[in-house]
């Protein structure tokens, strides 16, 4: 299950995590984001205990989105040891996401 985070909970959930974190920057009005949502849910289930999956609604977390230079959504960032380690932009395939995650496990 993915965790919804905002500007106030981002540091605790993502930057201080002991395991890699996949962060999905999205918005309610974004159709590619909605298409990607079921894939993110599958990834969350398959990697449970090995990767934390967080969702950041860019409309509700403008400071965080701006801080990481989010210019288009969906954008997925893999955080490892509190730092961005990899990035995918657009409605990418489940295989592409899995490949990036495997590189950081």
Secondary structure, 3 states (H helix, E strand, C coil): CCEEECCCCHHHHHHCCCCEEEEEEECCCCHHHHHHHHHHHHHHHHCCCCEEEEEEECCCCHHHHHHCCCCCCCEEEEEECCEEEEEEECCCCHHHHHHHHHHCC
